[in-house]
């Protein structure tokens, strides 16, 4: 089934122990044309952080409910690499 990455933004993310946030964006490897990371927005869970989640942790998509199930705990996601506001940019 063909889906646009843009249409997946705002999908809910469910860790193995509860909801964790939503899809904010995707990081693409522009040499291989592959999704390298999903950018997860965890604002209501971990003080407005955006973290990177590898596609390797995706287990199931619930298209009707607009949510992705992940093979990660909330704690593992909390300790994932952050992206965004606190980064130093050139």
C-alpha positions, 0 to 999 in steps of 0.5 A: 500500500502506498502512503505519503510520509506527510500523511503519517505525521501526528500518528500516535506512538505506543510504547510497550507500556503505554502511549508516548507521543506522536510522529513529528517528522522523518529523517531520510538518508538522501543517498539511499532514499531510506527512512533512517529515523522517525522524529517523535514528539514527546511534549506531554511526556518528557518536557517538550522533547523530540527524540529519534526512533529507529524504524527497527523498533516498529512492530505494528501499524493501526491504520484505522486508529492512526497509531504505531506500536513500538517494541520499546518501553517509555523509559527507553524512548525517554533516553533516546537521542534528542533532536531540536531546540537544545542542539547547537547549529552552524 
